[in-house]
């Protein structure tokens, strides 16, 4: 009986299907932006590394910059710097 119901299903309106597909595309684009971050992050990380190197000798992998979206209107820029031990 359920097999016959499968073939008898009513088709969804085209607008509803288009809306669902658009929501999937928007969600995918948002997640792609959040995972890669804005275009200026590599430049920002390089500039911060250059400023820190004026005062302390550190490796290039000692600085990490990450941008997190906490809400639609709130972004948090996280900066982690691993400084060498003093001698």
Biopython code that builds the backbone (N, CA, C, O; Angstrom):
import numpy as np
from Bio.PDB.StructureBuilder import StructureBuilder

atoms = [
    (1, "UNK", "N", (0.814, -1.194, 0.000)),
    (1, "UNK", "CA", (0.000, 0.000, 0.000)),
    (1, "UNK", "C", (0.859, 1.261, 0.000)),
    (1, "UNK", "O", (0.543, 2.220, -0.703)),
    (2, "UNK", "N", (1.933, 1.272, 0.774)),
    (2, "UNK", "CA", (2.769, 2.467, 0.835)),
    (2, "UNK", "C", (3.492, 2.718, -0.490)),
    (2, "UNK", "O", (3.815, 3.859, -0.821)),
    (3, "UNK", "N", (3.739, 1.657, -1.235)),
    (3, "UNK", "CA", (4.378, 1.827, -2.540)),
    (3, "UNK", "C", (3.450, 2.563, -3.497)),
    (3, "UNK", "O", (3.909, 3.387, -4.289)),
    (4, "UNK", "N", (2.185, 2.284, -3.436)),
    (4, "UNK", "CA", (1.227, 2.982, -4.281)),
    (4, "UNK", "C", (1.093, 4.448, -3.869)),
    (4, "UNK", "O", (0.912, 5.317, -4.722)),
    (5, "UNK", "N", (1.181, 4.727, -2.558)),
    (5, "UNK", "CA", (1.108, 6.112, -2.080)),
    (5, "UNK", "C", (2.305, 6.927, -2.561)),
    (5, "UNK", "O", (2.197, 8.135, -2.773)),
    (6, "UNK", "N", (3.428, 6.270, -2.729)),
    (6, "UNK", "CA", (4.621, 6.964, -3.227)),
    (6, "UNK", "C", (4.376, 7.527, -4.629)),
    (6, "UNK", "O", (4.768, 8.654, -4.931)),
    (7, "UNK", "N", (3.735, 6.743, -5.468)),
    (7, "UNK", "CA", (3.487, 7.180, -6.831)),
    (7, "UNK", "C", (2.321, 8.171, -6.921)),
    (7, "UNK", "O", (2.188, 8.880, -7.919)),
    (8, "UNK", "N", (1.490, 8.223, -5.900)),
    (8, "UNK", "CA", (0.347, 9.111, -5.903)),
    (8, "UNK", "C", (0.613, 10.445, -5.208)),
    (8, "UNK", "O", (-0.297, 11.264, -5.075)),
    (9, "UNK", "N", (1.832, 10.667, -4.770)),
    (9, "UNK", "CA", (2.134, 11.907, -4.060)),
    (9, "UNK", "C", (1.877, 13.107, -4.947)),
    (9, "UNK", "O", (2.104, 13.089, -6.156)),
    (10, "UNK", "N", (1.396, 14.145, -4.296)),
    (10, "UNK", "CA", (1.168, 15.383, -5.030)),
    (10, "UNK", "C", (2.492, 16.116, -5.195)),
    (10, "UNK", "O", (3.350, 16.082, -4.313)),
    (11, "UNK", "N", (2.639, 16.755, -6.294)),
    (11, "UNK", "CA", (3.849, 17.522, -6.573)),
    (11, "UNK", "C", (3.823, 18.817, -5.775)),
    (11, "UNK", "O", (2.771, 19.435, -5.613)),
    (12, "UNK", "N", (4.998, 19.230, -5.272)),
    (12, "UNK", "CA", (5.099, 20.502, -4.561)),
    (12, "UNK", "C", (5.056, 21.631, -5.578)),
    (12, "UNK", "O", (5.494, 21.469, -6.717)),
    (13, "UNK", "N", (4.530, 22.767, -5.165)),
    (13, "UNK", "CA", (4.543, 23.919, -6.072)),
    (13, "UNK", "C", (5.987, 24.330, -6.398)),
    (13, "UNK", "O", (6.883, 24.196, -5.566)),
    (14, "UNK", "N", (6.190, 24.822, -7.597)),
    (14, "UNK", "CA", (7.532, 25.190, -8.049)),
    (14, "UNK", "C", (8.147, 26.268, -7.168)),
    (14, "UNK", "O", (9.359, 26.270, -6.951)),
    (15, "UNK", "N", (7.331, 27.182, -6.658)),
    (15, "UNK", "CA", (7.849, 28.247, -5.798)),
    (15, "UNK", "C", (8.395, 27.678, -4.501)),
    (15, "UNK", "O", (9.415, 28.153, -4.003)),
    (16, "UNK", "N", (7.740, 26.674, -3.948)),
    (16, "UNK", "CA", (8.188, 26.050, -2.710)),
    (16, "UNK", "C", (9.522, 25.334, -2.918)),
    (16, "UNK", "O", (10.423, 25.435, -2.086)),
    (17, "UNK", "N", (9.639, 24.623, -4.016)),
    (17, "UNK", "CA", (10.881, 23.919, -4.335)),
    (17, "UNK", "C", (12.012, 24.922, -4.557)),
    (17, "UNK", "O", (13.129, 24.710, -4.086)),
    (18, "UNK", "N", (11.731, 26.000, -5.264)),
    (18, "UNK", "CA", (12.743, 27.023, -5.518)),
    (18, "UNK", "C", (13.197, 27.683, -4.216)),
    (18, "UNK", "O", (14.382, 27.969, -4.040)),
    (19, "UNK", "N", (12.258, 27.921, -3.312)),
    (19, "UNK", "CA", (12.591, 28.534, -2.028)),
    (19, "UNK", "C", (13.500, 27.614, -1.219)),
    (19, "UNK", "O", (14.476, 28.081, -0.633)),
    (20, "UNK", "N", (13.201, 26.328, -1.175)),
    (20, "UNK", "CA", (14.030, 25.371, -0.449)),
    (20, "UNK", "C", (15.428, 25.310, -1.037)),
    (20, "UNK", "O", (16.410, 25.278, -0.296)),
    (21, "UNK", "N", (15.531, 25.293, -2.352)),
    (21, "UNK", "CA", (16.842, 25.244, -3.006)),
    (21, "UNK", "C", (17.643, 26.512, -2.735)),
    (21, "UNK", "O", (18.853, 26.448, -2.514)),
    (22, "UNK", "N", (16.983, 27.650, -2.750)),
    (22, "UNK", "CA", (17.662, 28.910, -2.464)),
    (22, "UNK", "C", (18.163, 28.942, -1.022)),
    (22, "UNK", "O", (19.261, 29.434, -0.764)),
    (23, "UNK", "N", (17.376, 28.426, -0.083)),
    (23, "UNK", "CA", (17.812, 28.374, 1.308)),
    (23, "UNK", "C", (19.048, 27.496, 1.460)),
    (23, "UNK", "O", (19.941, 27.824, 2.242)),
    (24, "UNK", "N", (19.115, 26.402, 0.738)),
    (24, "UNK", "CA", (20.281, 25.522, 0.790)),
    (24, "UNK", "C", (21.502, 26.235, 0.230)),
    (24, "UNK", "O", (22.590, 26.138, 0.797)),
    (25, "UNK", "N", (21.336, 26.947, -0.873)),
    (25, "UNK", "CA", (22.455, 27.667, -1.484)),
    (25, "UNK", "C", (22.964, 28.767, -0.559)),
    (25, "UNK", "O", (24.174, 28.927, -0.398)),
    (26, "UNK", "N", (22.062, 29.522, 0.047)),
    (26, "UNK", "CA", (22.462, 30.601, 0.960)),
    (26, "UNK", "C", (23.190, 30.027, 2.167)),
    (26, "UNK", "O", (24.210, 30.575, 2.586)),
    (27, "UNK", "N", (22.687, 28.936, 2.733)),
    (27, "UNK", "CA", (23.345, 28.310, 3.884)),
    (27, "UNK", "C", (24.739, 27.815, 3.505)),
    (27, "UNK", "O", (25.674, 27.933, 4.296)),
    (28, "UNK", "N", (24.881, 27.268, 2.318)),
    (28, "UNK", "CA", (26.185, 26.793, 1.854)),
    (28, "UNK", "C", (27.165, 27.951, 1.689)),
    (28, "UNK", "O", (28.322, 27.845, 2.096)),
    (29, "UNK", "N", (26.718, 29.041, 1.102)),
    (29, "UNK", "CA", (27.586, 30.207, 0.916)),
    (29, "UNK", "C", (28.005, 30.815, 2.252)),
    (29, "UNK", "O", (29.155, 31.221, 2.416)),
    (30, "UNK", "N", (27.084, 30.880, 3.199)),
    (30, "UNK", "CA", (27.421, 31.403, 4.527)),
    (30, "UNK", "C", (28.457, 30.530, 5.208)),
    (30, "UNK", "O", (29.399, 31.044, 5.810)),
    (31, "UNK", "N", (28.297, 29.223, 5.123)),
    (31, "UNK", "CA", (29.266, 28.334, 5.771)),
    (31, "UNK", "C", (30.622, 28.413, 5.074)),
    (31, "UNK", "O", (31.658, 28.305, 5.729)),
    (32, "UNK", "N", (30.629, 28.598, 3.769)),
    (32, "UNK", "CA", (31.898, 28.735, 3.046)),
    (32, "UNK", "C", (32.605, 30.008, 3.460)),
    (32, "UNK", "O", (33.824, 30.002, 3.630)),
    (33, "UNK", "N", (31.869, 31.110, 3.629)),
    (33, "UNK", "CA", (32.460, 32.372, 4.051)),
    (33, "UNK", "C", (33.022, 32.255, 5.458)),
    (33, "UNK", "O", (34.112, 32.756, 5.736)),
    (34, "UNK", "N", (32.292, 31.599, 6.341)),
    (34, "UNK", "CA", (32.743, 31.458, 7.728)),
    (34, "UNK", "C", (33.972, 30.588, 7.820)),
    (34, "UNK", "O", (34.835, 30.859, 8.654)),
    (35, "UNK", "N", (34.097, 29.560, 7.008)),
    (35, "UNK", "CA", (35.242, 28.681, 7.096)),
    (35, "UNK", "C", (36.493, 29.282, 6.494)),
    (35, "UNK", "O", (37.594, 29.036, 6.987)),
    (36, "UNK", "N", (36.351, 30.052, 5.456)),
    (36, "UNK", "CA", (37.535, 30.645, 4.836)),
    (36, "UNK", "C", (37.852, 32.005, 5.415)),
    (36, "UNK", "O", (39.023, 32.379, 5.480)),
    (37, "UNK", "N", (36.874, 32.742, 5.829)),
    (37, "UNK", "CA", (37.085, 34.068, 6.392)),
    (37, "UNK", "C", (37.173, 35.117, 5.303)),
    (37, "UNK", "O", (37.225, 34.794, 4.117)),
    (38, "UNK", "N", (37.190, 36.369, 5.712)),
    (38, "UNK", "CA", (37.284, 37.459, 4.747)),
    (38, "UNK", "C", (38.649, 37.484, 4.053)),
    (38, "UNK", "O", (39.602, 36.856, 4.512)),
    (39, "UNK", "N", (38.727, 38.210, 2.956)),
    (39, "UNK", "CA", (39.949, 38.265, 2.164)),
    (39, "UNK", "C", (41.097, 38.964, 2.880)),
    (39, "UNK", "O", (42.261, 38.711, 2.569)),
    (40, "UNK", "N", (40.792, 39.831, 3.825)),
    (40, "UNK", "CA", (41.851, 40.611, 4.461)),
    (40, "UNK", "C", (42.572, 39.875, 5.597)),
    (40, "UNK", "O", (43.577, 40.383, 6.093)),
    (41, "UNK", "N", (42.104, 38.715, 6.022)),
    (41, "UNK", "CA", (42.725, 38.027, 7.157)),
    (41, "UNK", "C", (44.190, 37.644, 6.919)),
    (41, "UNK", "O", (44.992, 37.842, 7.831)),
    (42, "UNK", "N", (44.592, 37.117, 5.776)),
    (42, "UNK", "CA", (46.015, 36.819, 5.580)),
    (42, "UNK", "C", (46.888, 38.075, 5.652)),
    (42, "UNK", "O", (47.983, 38.035, 6.214)),
    (43, "UNK", "N", (46.414, 39.179, 5.090)),
    (43, "UNK", "CA", (47.174, 40.428, 5.158)),
    (43, "UNK", "C", (47.272, 40.930, 6.595)),
    (43, "UNK", "O", (48.324, 41.408, 7.020)),
    (44, "UNK", "N", (46.188, 40.822, 7.330)),
    (44, "UNK", "CA", (46.172, 41.245, 8.727)),
    (44, "UNK", "C", (47.159, 40.418, 9.544)),
    (44, "UNK", "O", (47.906, 40.959, 10.359)),
    (45, "UNK", "N", (47.159, 39.116, 9.324)),
    (45, "UNK", "CA", (48.085, 38.233, 10.043)),
    (45, "UNK", "C", (49.535, 38.575, 9.709)),
    (45, "UNK", "O", (50.385, 38.589, 10.599)),
    (46, "UNK", "N", (49.824, 38.846, 8.458)),
    (46, "UNK", "CA", (51.183, 39.207, 8.040)),
    (46, "UNK", "C", (51.615, 40.536, 8.662)),
    (46, "UNK", "O", (52.757, 40.671, 9.102)),
    (47, "UNK", "N", (50.712, 41.517, 8.702)),
    (47, "UNK", "CA", (51.029, 42.813, 9.301)),
    (47, "UNK", "C", (51.274, 42.704, 10.799)),
    (47, "UNK", "O", (52.198, 43.324, 11.325)),
    (48, "UNK", "N", (50.457, 41.922, 11.482)),
    (48, "UNK", "CA", (50.638, 41.737, 12.919)),
    (48, "UNK", "C", (51.956, 41.041, 13.199)),
    (48, "UNK", "O", (52.667, 41.409, 14.134)),
    (49, "UNK", "N", (52.287, 40.049, 12.407)),
    (49, "UNK", "CA", (53.562, 39.350, 12.559)),
    (49, "UNK", "C", (54.743, 40.305, 12.362)),
    (49, "UNK", "O", (55.733, 40.223, 13.088)),
    (50, "UNK", "N", (54.644, 41.200, 11.393)),
    (50, "UNK", "CA", (55.717, 42.170, 11.150)),
    (50, "UNK", "C", (55.888, 43.126, 12.324)),
    (50, "UNK", "O", (57.015, 43.456, 12.693)),
    (51, "UNK", "N", (54.796, 43.569, 12.908)),
    (51, "UNK", "CA", (54.879, 44.476, 14.061)),
    (51, "UNK", "C", (55.489, 43.766, 15.259)),
    (51, "UNK", "O", (56.335, 44.337, 15.948)),
    (52, "UNK", "N", (55.077, 42.539, 15.516)),
    (52, "UNK", "CA", (55.620, 41.799, 16.658)),
    (52, "UNK", "C", (57.106, 41.528, 16.460)),
    (52, "UNK", "O", (57.873, 41.565, 17.422)),
    (53, "UNK", "N", (57.522, 41.258, 15.230)),
    (53, "UNK", "CA", (58.935, 40.984, 14.952)),
    (53, "UNK", "C", (59.831, 42.205, 15.174)),
    (53, "UNK", "O", (61.046, 42.056, 15.298)),
    (54, "UNK", "N", (59.259, 43.391, 15.225)),
    (54, "UNK", "CA", (60.063, 44.572, 15.544)),
    (54, "UNK", "C", (60.611, 44.481, 16.962)),
    (54, "UNK", "O", (61.670, 45.035, 17.259)),
    (55, "UNK", "N", (59.893, 43.786, 17.834)),
    (55, "UNK", "CA", (60.249, 43.730, 19.246)),
    (55, "UNK", "C", (60.741, 42.365, 19.712)),
    (55, "UNK", "O", (61.577, 42.280, 20.611)),
    (56, "UNK", "N", (60.226, 41.293, 19.102)),
    (56, "UNK", "CA", (60.557, 39.932, 19.525)),
    (56, "UNK", "C", (60.743, 39.068, 18.287)),
    (56, "UNK", "O", (59.983, 39.190, 17.326)),
    (57, "UNK", "N", (61.735, 38.207, 18.299)),
    (57, "UNK", "CA", (61.946, 37.289, 17.181)),
    (57, "UNK", "C", (61.037, 36.072, 17.373)),
    (57, "UNK", "O", (61.201, 35.306, 18.323)),
    (58, "UNK", "N", (60.080, 35.907, 16.463)),
    (58, "UNK", "CA", (59.152, 34.776, 16.524)),
    (58, "UNK", "C", (59.030, 34.134, 15.156)),
    (58, "UNK", "O", (59.349, 34.745, 14.136)),
    (59, "UNK", "N", (58.564, 32.892, 15.147)),
    (59, "UNK", "CA", (58.330, 32.168, 13.897)),
    (59, "UNK", "C", (57.047, 32.657, 13.247)),
    (59, "UNK", "O", (56.188, 33.241, 13.908)),
    (60, "UNK", "N", (56.924, 32.419, 11.964)),
    (60, "UNK", "CA", (55.725, 32.871, 11.255)),
    (60, "UNK", "C", (54.485, 32.076, 11.652)),
    (60, "UNK", "O", (53.366, 32.560, 11.483)),
    (61, "UNK", "N", (54.666, 30.860, 12.177)),
    (61, "UNK", "CA", (53.504, 30.083, 12.608)),
    (61, "UNK", "C", (53.119, 30.371, 14.056)),
    (61, "UNK", "O", (52.256, 29.691, 14.611)),
    (62, "UNK", "N", (53.753, 31.377, 14.677)),
    (62, "UNK", "CA", (53.465, 31.727, 16.069)),
    (62, "UNK", "C", (52.256, 32.646, 16.193)),
    (62, "UNK", "O", (51.778, 32.888, 17.301)),
    (63, "UNK", "N", (51.757, 33.161, 15.075)),
    (63, "UNK", "CA", (50.602, 34.061, 15.099)),
    (63, "UNK", "C", (49.468, 33.417, 14.302)),
    (63, "UNK", "O", (49.646, 33.019, 13.151)),
    (64, "UNK", "N", (48.310, 33.326, 14.934)),
    (64, "UNK", "CA", (47.120, 32.864, 14.217)),
    (64, "UNK", "C", (46.004, 33.881, 14.402)),
    (64, "UNK", "O", (45.786, 34.396, 15.499)),
    (65, "UNK", "N", (45.311, 34.155, 13.324)),
    (65, "UNK", "CA", (44.196, 35.094, 13.338)),
    (65, "UNK", "C", (42.975, 34.338, 12.849)),
    (65, "UNK", "O", (43.017, 33.664, 11.820)),
    (66, "UNK", "N", (41.883, 34.457, 13.599)),
    (66, "UNK", "CA", (40.653, 33.755, 13.240)),
    (66, "UNK", "C", (39.461, 34.664, 13.485)),
    (66, "UNK", "O", (39.397, 35.360, 14.498)),
    (67, "UNK", "N", (38.533, 34.655, 12.568)),
    (67, "UNK", "CA", (37.319, 35.442, 12.685)),
    (67, "UNK", "C", (36.148, 34.495, 12.891)),
    (67, "UNK", "O", (35.894, 33.627, 12.056)),
    (68, "UNK", "N", (35.426, 34.658, 14.009)),
    (68, "UNK", "CA", (34.276, 33.815, 14.323)),
    (68, "UNK", "C", (33.009, 34.635, 14.268)),
    (68, "UNK", "O", (32.966, 35.765, 14.756)),
    (69, "UNK", "N", (31.973, 34.061, 13.672)),
    (69, "UNK", "CA", (30.646, 34.676, 13.649)),
    (69, "UNK", "C", (29.875, 34.116, 14.826)),
    (69, "UNK", "O", (29.539, 32.932, 14.832)),
    (70, "UNK", "N", (29.588, 34.939, 15.823)),
    (70, "UNK", "CA", (28.823, 34.495, 16.983)),
    (70, "UNK", "C", (27.331, 34.650, 16.738)),
    (70, "UNK", "O", (26.536, 33.841, 17.217)),
    (71, "UNK", "N", (26.954, 35.653, 16.019)),
    (71, "UNK", "CA", (25.549, 35.904, 15.679)),
    (71, "UNK", "C", (25.552, 36.652, 14.354)),
    (71, "UNK", "O", (26.612, 36.930, 13.793)),
    (72, "UNK", "N", (24.377, 36.973, 13.860)),
    (72, "UNK", "CA", (24.299, 37.678, 12.580)),
    (72, "UNK", "C", (24.982, 39.036, 12.622)),
    (72, "UNK", "O", (25.544, 39.481, 11.622)),
    (73, "UNK", "N", (24.936, 39.694, 13.769)),
    (73, "UNK", "CA", (25.496, 41.039, 13.866)),
    (73, "UNK", "C", (26.727, 41.108, 14.758)),
    (73, "UNK", "O", (27.142, 42.205, 15.131)),
    (74, "UNK", "N", (27.337, 39.949, 15.120)),
    (74, "UNK", "CA", (28.482, 39.939, 16.019)),
    (74, "UNK", "C", (29.586, 39.069, 15.451)),
    (74, "UNK", "O", (29.392, 37.876, 15.214)),
    (75, "UNK", "N", (30.748, 39.674, 15.235)),
    (75, "UNK", "CA", (31.935, 38.951, 14.787)),
    (75, "UNK", "C", (33.013, 39.116, 15.842)),
    (75, "UNK", "O", (33.157, 40.187, 16.431)),
    (76, "UNK", "N", (33.771, 38.053, 16.079)),
    (76, "UNK", "CA", (34.846, 38.087, 17.062)),
    (76, "UNK", "C", (36.150, 37.767, 16.350)),
    (76, "UNK", "O", (36.287, 36.721, 15.715)),
    (77, "UNK", "N", (37.104, 38.682, 16.464)),
    (77, "UNK", "CA", (38.424, 38.479, 15.892)),
    (77, "UNK", "C", (39.322, 37.930, 16.994)),
    (77, "UNK", "O", (39.557, 38.597, 18.002)),
    (78, "UNK", "N", (39.820, 36.717, 16.798)),
    (78, "UNK", "CA", (40.663, 36.054, 17.790)),
    (78, "UNK", "C", (42.097, 36.057, 17.295)),
    (78, "UNK", "O", (42.380, 35.635, 16.173)),
    (79, "UNK", "N", (42.994, 36.534, 18.133)),
    (79, "UNK", "CA", (44.411, 36.627, 17.797)),
    (79, "UNK", "C", (45.193, 35.848, 18.830)),
    (79, "UNK", "O", (45.116, 36.153, 20.020)),
    (80, "UNK", "N", (45.946, 34.844, 18.401)),
    (80, "UNK", "CA", (46.783, 34.053, 19.292)),
    (80, "UNK", "C", (48.240, 34.243, 18.881)),
    (80, "UNK", "O", (48.611, 34.027, 17.727)),
    (81, "UNK", "N", (49.055, 34.652, 19.849)),
    (81, "UNK", "CA", (50.479, 34.864, 19.614)),
    (81, "UNK", "C", (51.243, 34.020, 20.622)),
    (81, "UNK", "O", (51.038, 34.151, 21.828)),
    (82, "UNK", "N", (52.116, 33.161, 20.134)),
    (82, "UNK", "CA", (52.969, 32.357, 21.004)),
    (82, "UNK", "C", (54.322, 33.042, 21.069)),
    (82, "UNK", "O", (55.086, 33.043, 20.104)),
    (83, "UNK", "N", (54.600, 33.620, 22.215)),
    (83, "UNK", "CA", (55.868, 34.335, 22.407)),
    (83, "UNK", "C", (56.919, 33.375, 22.930)),
    (83, "UNK", "O", (56.596, 32.461, 23.688)),
    (84, "UNK", "N", (58.186, 33.566, 22.534)),
    (84, "UNK", "CA", (59.249, 32.681, 23.024)),
    (84, "UNK", "C", (59.552, 32.946, 24.495)),
    (84, "UNK", "O", (59.285, 34.032, 25.010)),
    (85, "UNK", "N", (60.109, 31.947, 25.159)),
    (85, "UNK", "CA", (60.515, 32.123, 26.552)),
    (85, "UNK", "C", (61.692, 33.087, 26.616)),
    (85, "UNK", "O", (62.560, 33.099, 25.742)),
    (86, "UNK", "N", (61.699, 33.899, 27.680)),
    (86, "UNK", "CA", (62.819, 34.826, 27.865)),
    (86, "UNK", "C", (64.029, 34.051, 28.364)),
    (86, "UNK", "O", (63.900, 33.081, 29.110)),
    (87, "UNK", "N", (65.197, 34.493, 27.942)),
    (87, "UNK", "CA", (66.446, 33.822, 28.347)),
    (87, "UNK", "C", (67.163, 34.635, 29.372)),
    (87, "UNK", "O", (68.232, 34.239, 29.836)),
]
sb = StructureBuilder()
sb.init_structure("model")
sb.init_model(0)
sb.init_chain("A")
sb.init_seg("    ")
for serial, (resi, resn, name, xyz) in enumerate(atoms, 1):
    if name == "N":
        sb.init_residue(resn, " ", resi, " ")
    sb.init_atom(name, np.array(xyz, "f"), 0.0, 1.0, " ", f" {name:<3s}", serial, name[0])
structure = sb.get_structure()
